[in-house]
Amino acid sequence: MSTTRSWWLAGVCLGLIITVAAILARFQSHHRLGQPGVRLTNLRLLDEKGEFATTNSIYLPEQLLEFRSELLPVSREIELVMLPPDTTFGRRLYTAPDGFQVQLSGVLMGTDRTSIHKPEYCLPGQGFAIVARSQRTITIDRPHRYQLPITRLDAIREVRLPNGQVASQGAVYVYWFVSENRISNDHLERMWWLALDLVRTGELQRWAYMGCLGACIPGQEDAVYQRLERMIQELVPQFQTTTGPNIAAVSDSPSSSNLQHPSPQLAEANPNPQAATYPRDFGSSTSSPQQR
């Protein structure tokens, strides 16, 4: 891509962001708040010190397929202090019998759009370098068959093992956004729809940002993505109320065939299982509010 074209695209993106911000500021005091596209529960969440953090949460099932789960804390300094007070969180760590771990996180905005930031800030904020990005869809079968648009990020970072050696750790991160009436896999598109709906209807759509992370040994990213896809297919109908358009049933779809692939044996492939399981410090972004 030429330098001129790169600068042109950067200018267009910057102009879009400024326009959306101006529109949101203009209508800030003249809007009504929409309904969320995810289910909520009064489950209490704690901070990293085990102290009370919030009385409600995005509903995430305790049991999912062969996975057991545990609640993960919300960071007080990074999330509870830096994000708007009406932000709603959801966070669970799912563990399979073979040791494979997945974190599911959700952030639901209230009256302030800054509750949700660009997802690409999260991984670098925890030491990961993003090496691949792709937009795709996952077929969801309930309550009817539709395509969930998602973005997949592949990343890698260096971790220090207990013996002092340094090893590479891979990760696959899948995310999407959902409101009462829309689903998106693109941050700028979500911002545009947020402004458009506010102008057209006077309603501030209450968007949620959902993210699903699986750690792996580098080279096993595709196998991990297949497991994340299977989890998402089972998970989404349980907590997400917004769906896409009904599509005709298609036999032997790519999503169905993915379920037949063997699971990656992460713990057995690495003499130090912790290097191949969920990186617990991924819980939140360390980016500042100015970056959001």
C-alpha positions, 0 to 999 in steps of 0.5 A, spaced: 500 500 500 502 506 498 504 512 503 499 516 500 493 511 500 495 510 507 495 517 509 488 518 506 485 512 509 488 514 516 484 521 515 478 518 513 478 514 519 480 520 524 474 524 520 469 518 522 471 518 529 471 526 530 464 526 526 461 520 531 464 523 537 461 530 535 454 527 534 454 523 541 456 530 544 450 533 541 445 528 543 448 526 550 443 530 554 437 528 549 437 521 549 433 515 552 437 509 553 436 502 549 435 495 552 441 491 552 442 485 547 445 480 553 441 477 559 443 480 566 443 477 573 444 480 580 450 475 581 455 479 585 462 480 582 469 481 586 475 485 585 482 482 585 483 483 592 476 479 594 472 485 596 465 487 593 465 490 586 458 490 583 451 487 584 450 485 577 453 482 571 452 479 564 449 472 565 454 467 563 453 460 564 456 456 570 457 449 566 458 449 558 459 443 554 465 439 558 467 445 561 467 447 568 468 455 570 469 460 576 468 467 576 474 472 575 475 478 578 474 485 576 480 490 576 478 495 581 484 500 579 483 499 571 476 497 570 472 500 576 475 506 577 477 508 570 470 506 566 464 509 567 460 507 574 454 504 570 458 499 566 456 492 567 461 486 567 461 479 566 467 474 566 468 467 567 474 462 566 472 455 563 476 449 564 476 443 560 478 436 563 484 436 559 486 443 562 485 447 556 482 454 559 478 459 556 476 466 558 469 469 556 469 477 558 463 481 557 463 489 558 456 492 557 455 500 556 450 504 560 449 512 558 457 513 557 460 510 550 467 510 553 465 503 557 467 500 551 474 501 547 477 498 541 479 490 542 485 491 539 488 495 545 487 489 550 492 484 547 498 489 546 496 491 553 498 485 556 504 484 552 502 480 546 503 482 539 498 481 534 500 477 528 494 475 524 487 478 524 481 476 520 473 477 520 469 471 519 462 468 521 460 463 526 453 459 525 449 459 531 443 454 531 438 457 536 433 460 537 434 459 529 439 458 524 443 465 523 451 467 522 454 471 528 459 476 525 466 475 529 473 478 529 479 473 530 486 475 533 492 471 533 497 473 538 504 471 541 508 473 547 514 471 551 513 468 558 518 467 563 517 459 566 519 457 573 526 455 571 528 462 568 527 460 561 523 464 556 518 461 552 513 463 546 505 463 548 500 464 543 493 466 544 487 466 539 482 472 541 475 472 538 470 478 539 464 481 537 459 487 539 451 486 540 446 491 542 438 490 542 438 490 535 444 489 531 451 485 531 457 487 529 465 485 529 467 492 527 469 497 532 468 503 527 462 500 524 459 499 531 461 507 533 457 509 526 451 505 528 451 508 535 451 515 532 446 513 527 441 510 531 441 516 536 440 521 530 434 517 527 431 515 534 433 519 539 435 512 543 442 511 545 443 503 543 446 499 549 452 496 546 456 490 549 463 487 547 464 480 548 471 477 548 473 469 548 480 468 549 484 461 549 491 460 550 496 455 546 502 453 544 504 457 537 502 453 531 496 450 535 492 457 533 487 453 528 485 448 533 484 452 539 479 457 534 475 450 533 474 449 540 472 457 541 468 456 535 464 450 538 464 454 545 461 460 542 456 456 538 453 453 545 454 459 549 451 465 545 444 462 545 444 462 553 446 469 554 445 473 548 438 475 546 439 479 539 440 474 533 441 475 526 437 474 520 434 467 519 438 463 514 436 456 510 439 450 513 445 447 510 448 440 511 455 439 512 456 446 514 464 448 515 462 450 522 459 443 523 465 440 520 469 443 525 466 440 531 469 433 528 477 435 529 481 433 535 482 437 541 489 440 542 492 437 548 495 443 550 498 441 557 501 434 554 504 438 549 508 442 554 512 440 560 510 446 563 502 446 563 501 454 565 505 456 559 500 453 555 493 455 559 490 461 560 494 467 561 490 470 568 493 477 567 489 478 561 483 480 565 482 487 562 486 492 558 491 497 560 490 502 555 488 509 558 481 512 557 484 517 552 485 511 547 478 509 547 
